[in-house]
Every structure is written in structure tokens, then in C-alpha cells.
Amino acid sequence: MARICYVCGKGPRTGNRVSHANNKTKRRWLPNLQTARILNDEGQRIRVRVCTSCISAGKIRKAPAVKKSEGA
């Protein structure tokens, strides 16, 4: 599964590590993705990876918890 937000499409960013001697090597910044169960447009529960900025902004609708039956 790719490291991409389901809602906004945010993915890894690239840049350089810079040492005290000013040597530069490639590095990546990864988005803070969390797994969330959400309701899609058809009302189905799906599990997706969403960045925390989308979760805190309220861009997703979390699915309600499913209660387990007691007799089984």
C-alpha cells in the first residue's frame, strides 16, 4: 500500500540531509498517515490511510463501531 493520503493525496516529499561539512545526501519526509475506518459515499465501511491533518480538519466521516453479539 502506498504512503499516500486517501483524502488529499499527500505523499512523501524529498530533500537533502545536510551535514556540518555541508555534504548533501537525499532524504524523504513521510506524511503522518493513520489507518481509519470510514464511511464512503455509498455508506460502506472501508479501511483507508488518512493523514492526521485531514482527520483533525474533519474531512472524513469515521464509521461507527460495530457491536459484537453476546450469544456467540
ChimeraX commands (.cxc) that place a marker at each C-alpha (Angstrom):
marker #1 position 0.00,0.00,0.00 radius 0.5
marker #1 position 1.42,3.37,-0.99 radius 0.5
marker #1 position 2.20,6.07,1.55 radius 0.5
marker #1 position -0.44,8.44,0.17 radius 0.5
marker #1 position -3.37,10.05,1.96 radius 0.5
marker #1 position -6.74,8.76,0.73 radius 0.5
marker #1 position -8.36,12.22,1.04 radius 0.5
marker #1 position -5.84,14.87,-0.03 radius 0.5
marker #1 position -3.22,12.80,-1.86 radius 0.5
marker #1 position -0.37,13.96,0.33 radius 0.5
marker #1 position 2.69,11.78,-0.20 radius 0.5
marker #1 position 6.42,11.69,0.60 radius 0.5
marker #1 position 8.45,14.85,0.00 radius 0.5
marker #1 position 12.13,14.82,-0.91 radius 0.5
marker #1 position 15.05,16.97,0.09 radius 0.5
marker #1 position 18.61,16.80,1.31 radius 0.5
marker #1 position 20.32,15.81,4.52 radius 0.5
marker #1 position 22.98,18.42,5.16 radius 0.5
marker #1 position 25.94,17.58,7.39 radius 0.5
marker #1 position 28.14,20.03,9.30 radius 0.5
marker #1 position 30.64,19.70,6.44 radius 0.5
marker #1 position 27.81,20.75,4.05 radius 0.5
marker #1 position 27.68,17.29,2.43 radius 0.5
marker #1 position 24.27,16.64,0.89 radius 0.5
marker #1 position 22.52,13.29,0.56 radius 0.5
marker #1 position 18.92,12.57,-0.42 radius 0.5
marker #1 position 16.23,12.03,2.23 radius 0.5
marker #1 position 12.42,11.76,2.41 radius 0.5
marker #1 position 9.80,13.24,4.71 radius 0.5
marker #1 position 6.85,10.89,5.11 radius 0.5
marker #1 position 3.33,12.14,5.88 radius 0.5
marker #1 position 1.80,11.20,9.23 radius 0.5
marker #1 position -0.69,8.58,8.00 radius 0.5
marker #1 position -3.09,6.75,10.26 radius 0.5
marker #1 position -5.38,3.84,9.42 radius 0.5
marker #1 position -9.03,4.77,9.82 radius 0.5
marker #1 position -12.35,3.04,9.16 radius 0.5
marker #1 position -14.54,5.49,7.31 radius 0.5
marker #1 position -17.89,5.56,5.55 radius 0.5
marker #1 position -17.61,6.12,1.82 radius 0.5
marker #1 position -20.27,7.81,-0.33 radius 0.5
marker #1 position -22.32,4.58,-0.60 radius 0.5
marker #1 position -22.34,4.14,3.19 radius 0.5
marker #1 position -19.94,1.19,3.19 radius 0.5
marker #1 position -17.23,0.80,5.83 radius 0.5
marker #1 position -13.75,0.85,4.31 radius 0.5
marker #1 position -10.30,0.97,5.89 radius 0.5
marker #1 position -8.02,3.66,4.45 radius 0.5
marker #1 position -4.84,5.53,5.31 radius 0.5
marker #1 position -5.53,9.18,6.07 radius 0.5
marker #1 position -3.13,11.94,7.14 radius 0.5
marker #1 position -3.68,13.44,10.57 radius 0.5
marker #1 position -4.28,16.91,9.15 radius 0.5
marker #1 position -7.32,15.58,7.24 radius 0.5
marker #1 position -8.59,13.78,10.36 radius 0.5
marker #1 position -8.32,16.88,12.56 radius 0.5
marker #1 position -9.87,19.09,9.84 radius 0.5
marker #1 position -12.92,16.81,9.76 radius 0.5
marker #1 position -12.55,15.86,6.11 radius 0.5
marker #1 position -13.53,12.24,6.81 radius 0.5
marker #1 position -16.56,10.64,8.43 radius 0.5
marker #1 position -15.47,7.86,10.77 radius 0.5
marker #1 position -17.54,4.69,10.76 radius 0.5
marker #1 position -19.38,3.82,13.98 radius 0.5
marker #1 position -18.09,0.88,15.99 radius 0.5
marker #1 position -19.77,-2.46,15.34 radius 0.5
marker #1 position -21.05,-4.10,18.50 radius 0.5
marker #1 position -20.31,-7.81,18.90 radius 0.5
marker #1 position -23.18,-10.13,19.65 radius 0.5
marker #1 position -23.06,-11.63,23.16 radius 0.5
marker #1 position -24.51,-15.09,22.50 radius 0.5
marker #1 position -21.89,-16.28,20.01 radius 0.5
marker link #1:1,2 radius 0.2
marker link #1:2,3 radius 0.2
marker link #1:3,4 radius 0.2
marker link #1:4,5 radius 0.2
marker link #1:5,6 radius 0.2
marker link #1:6,7 radius 0.2
marker link #1:7,8 radius 0.2
marker link #1:8,9 radius 0.2
marker link #1:9,10 radius 0.2
marker link #1:10,11 radius 0.2
marker link #1:11,12 radius 0.2
marker link #1:12,13 radius 0.2
marker link #1:13,14 radius 0.2
marker link #1:14,15 radius 0.2
marker link #1:15,16 radius 0.2
marker link #1:16,17 radius 0.2
marker link #1:17,18 radius 0.2
marker link #1:18,19 radius 0.2
marker link #1:19,20 radius 0.2
marker link #1:20,21 radius 0.2
marker link #1:21,22 radius 0.2
marker link #1:22,23 radius 0.2
marker link #1:23,24 radius 0.2
marker link #1:24,25 radius 0.2
marker link #1:25,26 radius 0.2
marker link #1:26,27 radius 0.2
marker link #1:27,28 radius 0.2
marker link #1:28,29 radius 0.2
marker link #1:29,30 radius 0.2
marker link #1:30,31 radius 0.2
marker link #1:31,32 radius 0.2
marker link #1:32,33 radius 0.2
marker link #1:33,34 radius 0.2
marker link #1:34,35 radius 0.2
marker link #1:35,36 radius 0.2
marker link #1:36,37 radius 0.2
marker link #1:37,38 radius 0.2
marker link #1:38,39 radius 0.2
marker link #1:39,40 radius 0.2
marker link #1:40,41 radius 0.2
marker link #1:41,42 radius 0.2
marker link #1:42,43 radius 0.2
marker link #1:43,44 radius 0.2
marker link #1:44,45 radius 0.2
marker link #1:45,46 radius 0.2
marker link #1:46,47 radius 0.2
marker link #1:47,48 radius 0.2
marker link #1:48,49 radius 0.2
marker link #1:49,50 radius 0.2
marker link #1:50,51 radius 0.2
marker link #1:51,52 radius 0.2
marker link #1:52,53 radius 0.2
marker link #1:53,54 radius 0.2
marker link #1:54,55 radius 0.2
marker link #1:55,56 radius 0.2
marker link #1:56,57 radius 0.2
marker link #1:57,58 radius 0.2
marker link #1:58,59 radius 0.2
marker link #1:59,60 radius 0.2
marker link #1:60,61 radius 0.2
marker link #1:61,62 radius 0.2
marker link #1:62,63 radius 0.2
marker link #1:63,64 radius 0.2
marker link #1:64,65 radius 0.2
marker link #1:65,66 radius 0.2
marker link #1:66,67 radius 0.2
marker link #1:67,68 radius 0.2
marker link #1:68,69 radius 0.2
marker link #1:69,70 radius 0.2
marker link #1:70,71 radius 0.2
marker link #1:71,72 radius 0.2
view
